[in-house]
Every structure is written in structure tokens, then in C-alpha cells.
């Protein structure tokens, strides 16, 4: 019985997050699909950041094709990792963003400007529609916050400990490409 209570406490903590994905908004311009989205954190996560706790966020932006009789088809994906650090003594904020090709590290004097820059994705070029088959598609945005890394030995003995503070997903509305557009 005690084991079940401990498991419930650990798992409910990772499920009950106040973080939300904003958007995703999908637009098509000049035969390109663009995605605008972001992550809004609850006050608990923001306060932890202000107090100097480093946070690591992973974003996944996936394009799926809708099929009527089959599961949705994965088409392509883009991923980003963002690490946020704050120094309450120096009143300095550091954000590092990494995607498949680029690593960007920025320093901020304002906490709010760091959050705005690090947790917003604006007009990301996702795909060229000329390379895609006609059909109905949607974009799925997933965001997760990793818990600070535990020593590997602890993970072997306590396999029920969650690895994420939260993991949330949100789908866009459908877009039609090709005939019938």
C-alpha cells in the first residue's frame, strides 16, 4: 500500500503541470508551411527559474498526414532544446537554444525578455508543400521539461521515478494541400 502511495505522489507531480502550449498556428505562404507556437509556464516553474534553478525544455514540432482508415502518418519533425539559467545574485539570465544545426546562447538583463525569447517559436519554416503529396495534414507540438539529472545508479534502483516534470502535446487544426484546397 505504501508503494502505491509513493508511486501516486511521483506520477501525479509530473501529470499536474500548469504549463500550456500556445497555438500552434499554421500558415502557408509562398508554398511553405510556417508554424507559430510557444510555451507558457505556471508561476511555480517561473519562480524556480527566478530562484536560480536551471530548466531544460525540449520542443518537438511534427507534421502528420491524416488517413481515414489508418493511423496518422508521420511526415517530418523539427526539434529544439532550450536551457534556461538565472543568477539571482548578478541579476543575469542566460538562455541556450539548440536545434539540428544551430546553437545560440544569449544573455538577458530582464527575466521576462528571456522567457519571451526562449519559449516562443515564431514563423518556423516547417516544409515546402511542393514536396508533399495532396492530402490533409496537421502539426503536433510537444513540449517537455526534464527533471534535473539524477545519478545513473539511482535510476537503476528506482525505476518508477519520472524523468520529466511535465510533457504536454497540442495539435493544430487541419490544413489541406493539393486538390480541394
C-alpha positions as CSV (number, residue, x, y, z in Angstrom):
1,X,0.0,0.0,0.0
2,X,2.9,2.4,0.8
3,X,4.4,1.6,-2.6
4,X,1.2,2.6,-4.4
5,X,1.1,5.9,-2.4
6,X,4.7,6.7,-3.3
7,X,4.1,5.9,-7.0
8,X,1.0,8.1,-7.0
9,X,2.8,11.1,-5.5
10,X,5.7,10.9,-8.0
11,X,3.4,10.3,-11.1
12,X,0.8,12.9,-10.1
13,X,3.5,15.5,-9.8
14,X,4.6,15.0,-13.5
15,X,1.0,14.9,-14.7
16,X,-0.4,18.0,-12.9
17,X,1.6,20.7,-14.6
18,X,0.3,24.2,-15.2
19,X,2.3,24.7,-18.4
20,X,0.4,25.1,-21.6
21,X,1.3,25.2,-25.3
22,X,0.1,28.3,-27.1
23,X,-1.1,27.8,-30.6
24,X,0.0,26.1,-32.7
25,X,-0.9,28.4,-35.6
26,X,-0.2,27.1,-39.1
27,X,0.0,29.3,-42.2
28,X,1.0,28.8,-45.8
29,X,2.9,31.4,-47.7
30,X,4.9,31.0,-51.0
31,X,4.4,27.2,-50.9
32,X,5.9,27.0,-47.4
33,X,4.3,25.8,-44.2
34,X,5.0,28.1,-41.2
35,X,4.3,27.3,-37.6
36,X,4.0,29.8,-34.7
37,X,3.7,28.4,-31.2
38,X,5.1,28.8,-27.7
39,X,5.1,27.5,-24.1
40,X,3.6,29.4,-21.2
41,X,4.7,28.3,-17.7
42,X,2.8,28.4,-14.5
43,X,4.0,30.5,-11.6
44,X,5.7,27.6,-9.8
45,X,8.1,27.0,-12.7
46,X,8.7,30.7,-13.2
47,X,9.6,31.1,-9.5
48,X,12.0,28.2,-9.7
49,X,13.7,29.8,-12.6
50,X,13.9,33.2,-10.8
51,X,15.5,31.4,-7.8
52,X,18.4,30.0,-9.9
53,X,17.2,26.5,-10.7
54,X,18.2,25.6,-14.3
55,X,15.4,24.3,-16.5
56,X,15.8,22.2,-19.7
57,X,12.9,22.2,-22.2
58,X,12.5,20.0,-25.3
59,X,10.2,21.1,-28.1
60,X,9.1,18.8,-30.9
61,X,7.2,20.1,-33.9
62,X,5.9,17.2,-36.0
63,X,3.9,17.2,-39.3
64,X,1.4,14.4,-39.7
65,X,-0.8,13.3,-42.7
66,X,-4.3,12.3,-41.8
67,X,-5.7,9.0,-43.1
68,X,-9.3,7.9,-42.8
69,X,-8.8,4.1,-42.2
70,X,-5.2,4.1,-41.0
71,X,-3.3,5.8,-38.2
72,X,-2.0,9.2,-39.0
73,X,1.3,9.2,-41.0
74,X,4.4,10.9,-39.6
75,X,5.9,13.1,-42.3
76,X,8.7,15.2,-40.7
77,X,9.9,16.7,-37.4
78,X,11.9,19.6,-36.1
79,X,13.2,19.6,-32.5
80,X,14.7,22.3,-30.2
81,X,16.3,22.1,-26.8
82,X,16.3,25.2,-24.6
83,X,18.2,25.6,-21.3
84,X,17.3,28.5,-19.1
85,X,19.6,29.6,-16.2
86,X,19.3,32.6,-13.9
87,X,21.7,34.1,-11.5
88,X,19.8,35.9,-8.8
89,X,22.9,37.5,-7.3
90,X,24.2,39.0,-10.6
91,X,20.6,39.6,-11.8
92,X,21.6,37.9,-15.1
93,X,19.7,35.5,-17.2
94,X,21.1,33.0,-19.8
95,X,19.2,31.1,-22.4
96,X,20.7,28.5,-24.7
97,X,18.8,27.2,-27.7
98,X,19.8,24.3,-29.9
99,X,18.2,22.8,-32.9
100,X,19.5,20.3,-35.5
101,X,22.0,22.8,-37.0
102,X,22.4,25.8,-34.7
103,X,23.4,26.6,-31.1
104,X,22.5,30.1,-29.8
105,X,23.5,31.4,-26.3
106,X,22.1,34.7,-25.2
107,X,22.4,36.8,-22.0
108,X,19.5,38.9,-20.8
109,X,19.1,41.6,-18.2
110,X,15.3,41.1,-18.0
111,X,13.7,37.8,-16.9
112,X,10.6,38.4,-19.0
113,X,12.6,39.0,-22.2
114,X,14.5,35.7,-21.6
115,X,11.2,33.9,-21.2
116,X,9.7,35.5,-24.3
117,X,12.8,34.7,-26.5
118,X,13.3,31.2,-25.2
119,X,9.8,29.8,-25.1
120,X,8.3,31.3,-28.3
121,X,8.7,29.9,-31.8
122,X,7.6,32.4,-34.4
123,X,7.1,31.6,-38.2
124,X,9.2,28.4,-38.2
125,X,9.6,27.2,-41.8
126,X,8.5,23.6,-41.5
127,X,8.1,22.2,-45.0
128,X,7.7,23.1,-48.7
129,X,4.3,21.9,-50.0
130,X,5.7,21.2,-53.5
131,X,7.5,18.2,-51.9
132,X,4.3,16.8,-50.3
133,X,1.5,14.7,-51.6
134,X,-2.0,16.1,-51.7
135,X,-4.0,15.4,-48.5
136,X,-5.0,16.6,-45.1
137,X,-2.2,17.4,-42.6
138,X,-1.8,18.8,-39.1
139,X,1.0,19.9,-36.9
140,X,1.6,18.4,-33.4
141,X,3.6,20.4,-30.9
142,X,5.1,18.6,-27.9
143,X,7.0,20.2,-25.0
144,X,8.6,18.6,-22.1
145,X,10.6,19.7,-19.1
146,X,13.4,17.4,-17.9
147,X,13.9,16.9,-14.2
148,X,17.5,17.7,-13.1
149,X,19.6,14.7,-13.9
150,X,19.8,12.0,-11.2
151,X,22.9,9.9,-10.8
152,X,22.6,6.8,-13.1
153,X,22.8,4.4,-10.1
154,X,19.6,5.8,-8.6
155,X,17.7,5.3,-11.9
156,X,18.6,1.5,-11.8
157,X,17.1,1.1,-8.3
158,X,14.1,3.4,-8.5
159,X,12.7,2.8,-12.0
160,X,9.4,4.4,-11.0
161,X,10.9,7.9,-10.7
162,X,9.7,10.1,-13.6
163,X,12.2,11.7,-15.9
164,X,10.0,14.7,-16.9
165,X,8.4,17.5,-14.8
166,X,5.8,17.7,-17.5
167,X,5.1,16.5,-21.0
168,X,2.3,18.2,-23.0
169,X,1.1,17.9,-26.5
170,X,-1.3,20.0,-28.7
171,X,-2.4,19.6,-32.3
172,X,-3.2,22.3,-34.8
173,X,-6.2,22.5,-37.0
174,X,-6.2,20.6,-40.2
175,X,-4.7,22.0,-43.4
176,X,-5.4,20.7,-46.9
177,X,-2.7,20.5,-49.5
178,X,-3.3,19.8,-53.2
179,X,-6.7,19.4,-55.0
180,X,-9.7,20.5,-53.0
181,X,-7.6,23.2,-51.3
